[in-house]
Amino acid sequence: MIRPALFFLFLFFALTASVQETPPSVATPSLQTNATPNNNRVQTVQFESKLVGKTLPYNVVLPADYDEPRAKVKRYPVLYLLHGLTGHYDNWTTRTRLSDYAAQYPIIIVTPEGNNGWYTDSATIPTDKYETYILEELIPDVERRYRANAAREGRAIAGLSMGGYGALKFGLKHPEMFVMAASLSGAFGAASWTEKELDSRPIRESLFQIFGPADSPTRAANDVFKLAREVSAKKVAPLPYFYFDCGTEDFLFSSNRELASLFVELKIPHEYRQLPGTHNWQYWDAQVQEVLRLAARRLRGPAASVKTAGH
């Protein structure tokens, strides 16, 4: 459970993280038109979501060899990288050196827009379908537009804070979709936080718009602790590889340790690390490098390709 004092820290860190300066060597690209490159390897797609009824842009970091003639017959694995609360789709490419780190890996990286939707279909707003959007609109669009490996072995999902919660939730709810699910500083208690614990009005409104009241079916269906407890012994083997880490000074540290302990109790294979650090971009810039290394080992490498609708 998250105490009120900790939740004030949640708001503080979420807001300060979203406005923190970009690392010195990272340029902040301006918003681009549909599938227009920000540089040689980063593109922005202005996707029109029919489910959500909004433009939900996403950035794509292409492998270094993607446009080389010899690579035209390759299909690349994809890592979907989710942003945190109060953040947006371009955070990963403007506030970390993601593009530089990714250059050594034959992986397409997609950073979608999730607004403050907790990557969940809202209990109160019919059009806020941020879980279904990822599964039924975003992934198919990426696989049509780019030379992406459309098999489960070619997909991984990861994220920070709200996005870390979303990534592990996708791994538990939809194991047939992803071979790996990873979290940095995951906000795993989101679906179980009660009104008494949420003294910050903006955050409280966001959570209750998405998850509804304490006894709502949406909360039960999206609580990662409950989802983990419902995994039977027969369903453990098909689960994706789970990785999560958290800084020891992070206000979400205790919930990360609780989830790790539960995974041990339930014998769900996973890797959990606790490291010096707090809830900020310095920590995430460092740890996204580990996510890339793990994804490169877990994802199926480039395979023979067929023609795509876009690239």
FIBALO-117285 format. One record per atom (N, C-alpha, C): x, z, y; residue in one letter. Coordinates in steps of 0.1 Angstrom, whole numbers, padded with zeros to 4 digits, always signed. Layout:
% FIBALO-117285
XZYA/...
***
This chain:
% FIBALO-117285
+0008+0000-0012M/+0000+0000+0000M/+0009+0000+0013M/+0004-0007+0023I/+0012-0007+0035I/+0006+0002+0045I/+0014+0012+0051R/+0009+0022+0060R/+0007+0015+0074R/-0001+0021+0083P/-0003+0016+0096P/+0009+0014+0104P/+0019+0024+0103A/+0031+0023+0110A/+0039+0010+0106A/+0039+0008+0093L/+0046-0004+0087L/+0039-0016+0092L/+0026-0016+0093F/+0019-0028+0097F/+0022-0032+0112F/+0025-0022+0120F/+0029-0026+0134F/+0043-0033+0133F/+0051-0028+0124L/+0064-0035+0122L/+0061-0050+0117L/+0051-0051+0108F/+0048-0064+0103F/+0044-0074+0114F/+0036-0069+0124L/+0032-0077+0135L/+0044-0080+0144L/+0053-0070+0146F/+0064-0072+0155F/+0074-0082+0149F/+0077-0080+0136F/+0087-0090+0130F/+0081-0104+0128F/+0068-0104+0125A/+0062-0118+0124A/+0063-0125+0137A/+0060-0118+0148L/+0060-0125+0161L/+0074-0128+0165L/+0083-0118+0164T/+0096-0121+0169T/+0103-0131+0160T/+0100-0131+0147A/+0106-0141+0139A/+0102-0155+0143A/+0089-0157+0147S/+0084-0170+0150S/+0090-0175+0163S/+0096-0166+0172V/+0101-0171+0185V/+0116-0170+0185V/+0122-0165+0174Q/+0137-0163+0174Q/+0144-0176+0177Q/+0155-0175+0184E/+0163-0187+0187E/+0168-0194+0175E/+0168-0208+0176T/+0174-0216+0165T/+0189-0213+0164T/+0194-0213+0152P/+0209-0212+0151P/+0216-0222+0159P/+0228-0219+0165P/+0234-0228+0174P/+0236-0242+0170P/+0238-0245+0158S/+0241-0259+0154S/+0228-0267+0150S/+0217-0260+0151V/+0204-0267+0147V/+0197-0272+0160V/+0194-0285+0160A/+0186-0291+0171A/+0171-0289+0168A/+0163-0287+0178T/+0149-0286+0176T/+0142-0300+0178T/+0137-0307+0168P/+0131-0320+0170P/+0118-0319+0177P/+0114-0329+0185S/+0101-0329+0190S/+0091-0334+0180S/+0078-0332+0182L/+0068-0336+0173L/+0068-0352+0172L/+0068-0356+0160Q/+0069-0371+0157Q/+0056-0377+0153Q/+0055-0390+0153T/+0043-0397+0149T/+0044-0398+0134T/+0034-0404+0128N/+0032-0405+0113N/+0044-0410+0106N/+0051-0402+0098A/+0062-0407+0089A/+0073-0412+0098A/+0076-0407+0109T/+0087-0411+0118T/+0098-0402+0116T/+0111-0407+0115P/+0122-0398+0113P/+0126-0390+0125P/+0129-0377+0123N/+0135-0369+0134N/+0150-0371+0135N/+0156-0373+0123N/+0170-0378+0123N/+0170-0387+0110N/+0182-0389+0105N/+0183-0398+0093N/+0176-0393+0081N/+0174-0380+0080R/+0168-0375+0067R/+0156-0367+0069R/+0152-0363+0081V/+0140-0355+0083V/+0129-0363+0089V/+0118-0363+0083Q/+0106-0371+0088Q/+0094-0361+0089Q/+0085-0365+0098T/+0073-0357+0100T/+0061-0366+0097T/+0052-0362+0089V/+0040-0369+0086V/+0028-0362+0092V/+0020-0369+0100Q/+0008-0363+0106Q/-0003-0366+0096Q/-0005-0356+0087F/-0016-0358+0077F/-0029-0353+0082F/-0039-0362+0080E/-0053-0358+0084E/-0060-0352+0072E/-0062-0339+0072S/-0069-0333+0060S/-0084-0334+0061S/-0090-0340+0051K/-0104-0341+0051K/-0110-0327+0047K/-0103-0320+0038L/-0108-0307+0034L/-0108-0297+0045L/-0098-0296+0053V/-0096-0286+0064V/-0102-0291+0077V/-0103-0305+0078G/-0109-0311+0090G/-0099-0310+0102G/-0086-0310+0099K/-0076-0309+0110K/-0064-0318+0106K/-0056-0321+0116T/-0043-0327+0114T/-0034-0316+0109T/-0028-0317+0097L/-0019-0307+0092L/-0006-0315+0089L/+0003-0315+0099P/+0016-0322+0097P/+0025-0315+0087P/+0034-0323+0081Y/+0044-0317+0073Y/+0057-0324+0075Y/+0068-0317+0074N/+0081-0323+0074N/+0086-0326+0061N/+0094-0336+0060V/+0101-0340+0047V/+0116-0341+0050V/+0124-0334+0042V/+0138-0335+0042V/+0142-0344+0030V/+0147-0356+0032L/+0150-0365+0022L/+0164-0363+0016L/+0167-0366+0003P/+0180-0365-0002P/+0190-0374+0006P/+0203-0371+0006A/+0212-0378+0013A/+0213-0393+0009A/+0210-0396-0004D/+0212-0409-0009D/+0198-0417-0010D/+0188-0411-0004Y/+0174-0416-0007Y/+0173-0431-0003Y/+0179-0435+0008D/+0178-0448+0014D/+0189-0458+0009D/+0198-0453+0000E/+0208-0462-0005E/+0202-0472-0015E/+0207-0484-0015P/+0201-0494-0024P/+0200-0490-0039P/+0211-0483-0043R/+0211-0479-0057R/+0201-0468-0060R/+0196-0461-0050A/+0186-0450-0052A/+0171-0455-0052A/+0169-0468-0050K/+0156-0473-0049K/+0148-0472-0062K/+0155-0470-0073V/+0149-0469-0086V/+0147-0455-0091V/+0150-0445-0082K/+0150-0431-0085K/+0137-0425-0080K/+0132-0415-0088R/+0121-0406-0084R/+0128-0392-0083R/+0126-0385-0072Y/+0132-0372-0070Y/+0123-0361-0072Y/+0128-0349-0077P/+0120-0337-0077P/+0117-0332-0063P/+0106-0324-0062V/+0102-0320-0049V/+0101-0304-0048V/+0106-0298-0037L/+0105-0284-0035L/+0096-0283-0023L/+0084-0276-0024Y/+0075-0273-0014Y/+0079-0259-0008Y/+0082-0259+0005L/+0087-0247+0012L/+0077-0242+0022L/+0071-0231+0020L/+0060-0226+0028L/+0065-0216+0039L/+0058-0218+0051H/+0062-0209+0062H/+0054-0196+0062H/+0058-0187+0071G/+0052-0173+0072G/+0040-0172+0082G/+0035-0161+0083L/+0024-0158+0093L/+0029-0160+0107L/+0020-0166+0115T/+0023-0170+0129T/+0032-0182+0130T/+0037-0187+0118G/+0047-0198+0119G/+0040-0211+0117G/+0048-0222+0116H/+0043-0235+0114H/+0052-0244+0106H/+0048-0256+0103Y/+0054-0265+0093Y/+0069-0267+0097Y/+0073-0267+0110D/+0086-0271+0114D/+0096-0259+0114D/+0091-0247+0111N/+0100-0236+0112N/+0113-0237+0104N/+0111-0242+0091W/+0122-0243+0082W/+0133-0252+0087W/+0129-0263+0094T/+0138-0273+0098T/+0144-0270+0112T/+0138-0261+0119T/+0143-0258+0133T/+0150-0245+0134T/+0146-0236+0125R/+0152-0222+0126R/+0161-0218+0115R/+0164-0228+0106T/+0175-0226+0096T/+0182-0239+0095T/+0193-0239+0088R/+0201-0251+0086R/+0197-0258+0073R/+0184-0258+0070L/+0179-0264+0058L/+0184-0278+0055L/+0183-0286+0065S/+0187-0300+0063S/+0202-0301+0059S/+0210-0293+0065D/+0225-0293+0061D/+0226-0288+0047D/+0220-0277+0044Y/+0221-0271+0031Y/+0216-0280+0020Y/+0205-0288+0023A/+0199-0296+0013A/+0207-0309+0010A/+0216-0313+0018A/+0223-0325+0017A/+0230-0327+0004A/+0234-0316-0003Q/+0242-0317-0015Q/+0233-0318-0028Q/+0219-0317-0025Y/+0210-0317-0037Y/+0201-0330-0037Y/+0199-0335-0049P/+0190-0347-0050P/+0175-0342-0051P/+0171-0336-0041I/+0157-0330-0040I/+0150-0334-0027I/+0138-0338-0028I/+0129-0339-0016I/+0124-0326-0013I/+0125-0322+0000I/+0119-0309+0004I/+0108-0311+0014I/+0096-0305+0011V/+0084-0307+0020V/+0081-0293+0026V/+0079-0293+0039T/+0075-0280+0046T/+0061-0283+0052T/+0050-0278+0046P/+0037-0281+0050P/+0032-0271+0061P/+0022-0275+0068E/+0015-0267+0078E/+0004-0258+0070E/+0005-0245+0072G/-0004-0236+0066G/-0012-0228+0076G/-0009-0229+0089N/-0015-0221+0099N/-0014-0206+0095N/-0024-0198+0097N/-0025-0184+0093N/-0034-0183+0081N/-0035-0193+0073G/-0045-0194+0062G/-0041-0187+0049G/-0029-0181+0048W/-0025-0174+0036W/-0025-0183+0023W/-0025-0196+0025Y/-0025-0205+0014Y/-0036-0202+0004Y/-0048-0199+0010T/-0059-0194+0002T/-0072-0201+0008T/-0081-0204-0001D/-0094-0209+0004D/-0102-0197+0010D/-0106-0198+0022S/-0112-0187+0030S/-0125-0182+0024S/-0127-0169+0024A/-0140-0163+0020A/-0151-0165+0031A/-0147-0167+0043T/-0156-0167+0054T/-0157-0180+0062T/-0147-0189+0061I/-0147-0201+0069I/-0147-0213+0058I/-0158-0220+0056P/-0158-0230+0045P/-0147-0241+0046P/-0143-0244+0058T/-0133-0255+0059T/-0119-0250+0058T/-0116-0238+0058D/-0103-0233+0057D/-0099-0231+0042D/-0096-0243+0037K/-0092-0244+0022K/-0077-0247+0021K/-0069-0237+0024Y/-0055-0239+0024Y/-0048-0239+0010Y/-0055-0234+0000E/-0050-0235-0013E/-0054-0249-0019E/-0066-0253-0018T/-0071-0265-0023T/-0064-0277-0016T/-0061-0275-0003Y/-0054-0285+0005Y/-0040-0288-0001Y/-0033-0278-0004I/-0019-0280-0010I/-0020-0287-0023I/-0030-0283-0032L/-0030-0289-0045L/-0037-0303-0046L/-0047-0305-0038E/-0055-0317-0039E/-0052-0328-0028E/-0046-0324-0018E/-0043-0334-0007E/-0029-0335-0004E/-0022-0324-0002L/-0007-0325+0002L/+0001-0331-0009L/+0001-0325-0021I/+0009-0330-0032I/+0006-0344-0036I/-0006-0348-0037P/-0009-0362-0040P/-0004-0372-0029P/-0005-0368-0016D/+0000-0376-0005D/+0015-0378-0006D/+0022-0367-0009V/+0037-0367-0010V/+0041-0377-0021V/+0033-0376-0032E/+0037-0383-0044E/+0033-0398-0043E/+0024-0401-0034R/+0021-0415-0031R/+0031-0421-0021R/+0034-0413-0011R/+0042-0418+0001R/+0057-0419-0002R/+0062-0410-0011Y/+0076-0409-0014Y/+0079-0411-0029Y/+0091-0414-0032R/+0095-0416-0046R/+0097-0402-0052R/+0086-0396-0055A/+0086-0382-0060A/+0083-0382-0075A/+0090-0373-0082N/+0087-0370-0096N/+0073-0363-0097N/+0063-0369-0102A/+0050-0363-0103A/+0047-0354-0115A/+0057-0351-0123A/+0055-0342-0134A/+0057-0328-0130A/+0052-0319-0138R/+0054-0304-0135R/+0069-0301-0134R/+0077-0307-0142E/+0091-0304-0142E/+0098-0309-0129E/+0091-0317-0121G/+0096-0322-0109G/+0091-0315-0097G/+0084-0303-0098R/+0078-0296-0087R/+0082-0281-0087R/+0086-0277-0075A/+0089-0262-0073A/+0082-0258-0060A/+0079-0246-0058I/+0073-0241-0046I/+0079-0228-0042I/+0082-0226-0029A/+0088-0213-0024A/+0083-0211-0010A/+0086-0199-0005G/+0082-0196+0009G/+0087-0182+0013G/+0085-0179+0026L/+0089-0167+0031L/+0077-0159+0036L/+0077-0146+0034S/+0066-0137+0039S/+0052-0141+0034S/+0044-0146+0043M/+0031-0151+0039M/+0033-0163+0029M/+0043-0171+0031G/+0046-0182+0023G/+0052-0178+0009G/+0059-0167+0009G/+0064-0161-0004G/+0052-0156-0012G/+0043-0149-0006Y/+0030-0146-0013Y/+0024-0158-0018Y/+0022-0168-0010G/+0015-0181-0014G/+0022-0187-0026G/+0036-0188-0025A/+0043-0195-0036A/+0041-0188-0050A/+0043-0174-0050L/+0041-0167-0063L/+0027-0168-0067L/+0018-0168-0058K/+0003-0169-0062K/+0001-0183-0068K/+0006-0193-0062F/+0005-0207-0068F/+0011-0207-0083F/+0022-0200-0084G/+0028-0200-0098G/+0020-0193-0108G/+0013-0182-0104L/+0005-0174-0113L/-0009-0181-0116L/-0015-0187-0105K/-0028-0193-0107K/-0027-0207-0112K/-0016-0214-0109H/-0015-0229-0113H/-0002-0231-0120H/+0001-0225-0131P/+0014-0227-0137P/+0016-0241-0143P/+0005-0248-0144E/+0007-0262-0149E/+0012-0271-0138E/+0013-0266-0126M/+0017-0275-0115M/+0032-0274-0111M/+0038-0262-0114F/+0051-0259-0109F/+0060-0254-0120F/+0073-0258-0120V/+0083-0253-0129V/+0090-0241-0124V/+0089-0238-0110M/+0095-0227-0104M/+0087-0223-0092M/+0086-0209-0090A/+0080-0204-0078A/+0089-0193-0073A/+0092-0193-0060A/+0102-0184-0054A/+0097-0178-0041A/+0101-0166-0038S/+0097-0159-0026S/+0108-0152-0020S/+0108-0153-0006L/+0117-0145+0002L/+0109-0136+0010L/+0111-0123+0009S/+0104-0113+0017S/+0089-0114+0016S/+0084-0116+0004G/+0070-0119+0001G/+0060-0108+0005G/+0049-0112+0012A/+0039-0102+0016A/+0029-0101+0005A/+0033-0095-0006F/+0025-0095-0019F/+0012-0087-0018F/+0011-0078-0009G/+0000-0069-0009G/-0012-0075+0000G/-0011-0087+0005A/-0020-0092+0015A/-0035-0091+0010A/-0037-0095-0002A/-0051-0095-0007A/-0057-0082-0010A/-0049-0071-0010S/-0054-0058-0013S/-0053-0049-0001S/-0048-0053+0010W/-0048-0044+0022W/-0062-0042+0027W/-0065-0029+0030T/-0078-0025+0035T/-0079-0024+0050T/-0091-0024+0055E/-0093-0023+0069E/-0086-0011+0076E/-0086+0000+0069K/-0080+0012+0074K/-0065+0010+0076K/-0059+0002+0068E/-0045+0000+0069E/-0041-0011+0079E/-0050-0018+0085L/-0047-0029+0094L/-0051-0025+0108L/-0042-0019+0116D/-0045-0015+0129D/-0043-0026+0139D/-0037-0036+0136S/-0034-0047+0145S/-0046-0057+0144S/-0053-0059+0155R/-0066-0067+0155R/-0063-0081+0151R/-0053-0088+0157P/-0051-0102+0154P/-0048-0104+0139P/-0039-0096+0133I/-0036-0097+0119I/-0048-0093+0110I/-0055-0083+0114R/-0067-0079+0107R/-0077-0090+0106R/-0080-0096+0118E/-0089-0107+0118E/-0085-0119+0109E/-0072-0122+0109S/-0067-0133+0101S/-0070-0129+0086S/-0066-0117+0082L/-0067-0114+0068L/-0082-0113+0064L/-0091-0108+0072F/-0105-0106+0068F/-0112-0120+0069F/-0107-0129+0077Q/-0113-0142+0077Q/-0110-0150+0064Q/-0098-0147+0059I/-0094-0154+0047I/-0099-0147+0035I/-0097-0134+0033F/-0099-0127+0021F/-0113-0120+0021F/-0119-0118+0032G/-0132-0112+0032G/-0131-0097+0031G/-0143-0090+0028P/-0143-0075+0027P/-0136-0071+0014P/-0134-0058+0013A/-0126-0052+0002A/-0130-0056-0012A/-0143-0058-0014D/-0148-0061-0027D/-0151-0076-0029D/-0146-0084-0021S/-0149-0098-0022S/-0143-0105-0034S/-0149-0115-0040P/-0143-0123-0051P/-0130-0130-0047P/-0129-0133-0034T/-0117-0140-0029T/-0105-0131-0030T/-0107-0118-0027R/-0096-0109-0028R/-0091-0108-0043R/-0101-0106-0052A/-0098-0105-0066A/-0091-0117-0071A/-0095-0129-0067A/-0090-0141-0072A/-0076-0144-0067A/-0071-0137-0056N/-0059-0141-0050N/-0049-0129-0048N/-0052-0118-0055D/-0043-0106-0056D/-0032-0109-0066D/-0020-0110-0062V/-0009-0113-0071V/-0007-0102-0082V/-0010-0090-0078F/-0008-0079-0088F/-0019-0080-0099F/-0031-0083-0094K/-0042-0085-0104K/-0040-0097-0112K/-0035-0108-0106L/-0033-0121-0114L/-0022-0118-0124L/-0012-0111-0121A/-0001-0108-0131A/-0007-0100-0142A/-0015-0090-0139R/-0020-0081-0150R/-0029-0089-0159R/-0035-0100-0155E/-0044-0108-0163E/-0037-0118-0172E/-0024-0119-0170V/-0016-0129-0178V/-0015-0123-0193V/-0020-0129-0202S/-0019-0125-0216S/-0006-0129-0222S/-0002-0123-0233A/+0011-0126-0239A/+0012-0140-0243A/+0001-0147-0246K/+0001-0161-0250K/+0004-0170-0237K/+0000-0165-0226K/+0001-0173-0214K/+0014-0170-0206K/+0023-0162-0211V/+0036-0159-0205V/+0045-0171-0205V/+0046-0177-0217A/+0055-0188-0219A/+0053-0200-0210A/+0041-0204-0207P/+0039-0215-0198P/+0041-0212-0183P/+0043-0200-0180L/+0045-0197-0166L/+0058-0203-0160L/+0058-0206-0147P/+0070-0211-0141P/+0081-0200-0140P/+0093-0204-0137Y/+0104-0195-0135Y/+0101-0188-0121Y/+0100-0175-0121F/+0098-0167-0109F/+0111-0161-0104F/+0113-0164-0091Y/+0124-0157-0084Y/+0119-0151-0071Y/+0123-0139-0068F/+0119-0133-0055F/+0130-0123-0051F/+0132-0122-0038D/+0141-0113-0032D/+0136-0107-0019D/+0142-0096-0015C/+0137-0089-0003C/+0149-0081+0002C/+0150-0080+0016G/+0160-0071+0022G/+0156-0057+0020G/+0166-0048+0019T/+0164-0034+0016T/+0159-0027+0029T/+0160-0033+0041E/+0155-0028+0053E/+0142-0035+0057E/+0137-0043+0049D/+0124-0050+0052D/+0112-0041+0050D/+0102-0041+0058F/+0090-0033+0057F/+0082-0036+0045F/+0085-0048+0039L/+0078-0053+0027L/+0086-0050+0014L/+0097-0042+0016F/+0106-0040+0004F/+0098-0033-0007F/+0090-0023-0004S/+0084-0015-0015S/+0074-0023-0023S/+0067-0032-0017S/+0057-0041-0025S/+0065-0051-0033S/+0077-0055-0029N/+0085-0064-0037N/+0090-0057-0049N/+0094-0044-0047R/+0099-0036-0059R/+0087-0033-0068R/+0076-0031-0063E/+0064-0028-0071E/+0061-0040-0080E/+0061-0052-0074L/+0058-0064-0082L/+0069-0066-0093L/+0082-0064-0089A/+0092-0066-0099A/+0090-0056-0111A/+0086-0044-0108S/+0084-0034-0118S/+0072-0038-0127S/+0062-0043-0121L/+0050-0048-0128L/+0054-0060-0138L/+0062-0069-0133F/+0067-0080-0141F/+0075-0075-0153F/+0083-0065-0151V/+0090-0059-0162V/+0081-0053-0172V/+0071-0045-0167E/+0061-0039-0176E/+0054-0049-0184E/+0050-0060-0178L/+0042-0070-0185L/+0051-0081-0192L/+0064-0079-0191K/+0073-0088-0198K/+0072-0102-0193K/+0070-0104-0180I/+0069-0117-0174I/+0083-0120-0169I/+0089-0131-0175P/+0103-0134-0171P/+0104-0137-0156P/+0114-0132-0150H/+0116-0134-0136H/+0130-0129-0132H/+0134-0132-0120E/+0146-0127-0114E/+0143-0121-0100E/+0147-0109-0099Y/+0144-0102-0086Y/+0157-0096-0080Y/+0159-0098-0068R/+0171-0093-0061R/+0167-0086-0049R/+0174-0074-0046Q/+0173-0067-0033Q/+0186-0067-0027Q/+0186-0071-0014L/+0199-0074-0007L/+0198-0067+0007L/+0210-0064+0013P/+0210-0059+0027P/+0203-0069+0036P/+0194-0065+0044G/+0187-0074+0053G/+0173-0069+0057G/+0168-0076+0067T/+0154-0072+0072T/+0146-0085+0072T/+0134-0084+0079H/+0125-0095+0080H/+0127-0104+0091H/+0138-0113+0090N/+0141-0122+0101N/+0148-0134+0096N/+0150-0144+0105W/+0155-0157+0102W/+0170-0157+0097W/+0177-0147+0101Q/+0191-0146+0096Q/+0191-0144+0081Q/+0182-0135+0076Y/+0180-0133+0062Y/+0175-0146+0055Y/+0165-0152+0060W/+0159-0164+0053W/+0168-0176+0054W/+0176-0177+0064D/+0186-0188+0065D/+0196-0186+0054D/+0200-0174+0051A/+0210-0171+0040A/+0204-0174+0027A/+0192-0168+0025Q/+0186-0168+0011Q/+0179-0182+0007Q/+0176-0190+0017V/+0170-0203+0013V/+0181-0211+0006V/+0194-0208+0008Q/+0205-0215+0001Q/+0204-0211-0014Q/+0201-0199-0017E/+0199-0195-0031E/+0187-0202-0037E/+0176-0203-0030V/+0165-0210-0035V/+0168-0224-0038V/+0176-0231-0030L/+0180-0245-0033L/+0189-0246-0045L/+0198-0236-0047R/+0206-0236-0059R/+0198-0235-0071R/+0189-0225-0071L/+0180-0223-0082L/+0171-0235-0085L/+0165-0241-0075A/+0157-0252-0077A/+0165-0264-0083A/+0177-0266-0079A/+0185-0277-0084A/+0187-0275-0099A/+0188-0263-0104R/+0190-0260-0118R/+0177-0261-0126R/+0166-0258-0120R/+0153-0257-0127R/+0146-0270-0127R/+0147-0278-0116L/+0140-0290-0115L/+0146-0301-0123L/+0138-0310-0128R/+0143-0322-0135R/+0148-0332-0124R/+0160-0337-0127G/+0167-0345-0117G/+0161-0359-0115G/+0166-0367-0106P/+0160-0380-0104P/+0159-0388-0116P/+0147-0395-0117A/+0144-0403-0129A/+0141-0417-0124A/+0139-0426-0134A/+0135-0440-0131A/+0122-0440-0123A/+0121-0450-0114S/+0110-0450-0104S/+0102-0463-0106S/+0090-0462-0101V/+0082-0474-0099V/+0078-0474-0084V/+0072-0485-0079K/+0069-0486-0065K/+0059-0476-0060K/+0061-0472-0048T/+0052-0462-0041T/+0045-0469-0030T/+0035-0462-0024A/+0027-0467-0013A/+0035-0467+0000A/+0044-0458+0001G/+0052-0457+0013G/+0067-0460+0012G/+0074-0449+0007H/+0088-0450+0007H/+0093-0450-0008H/
***
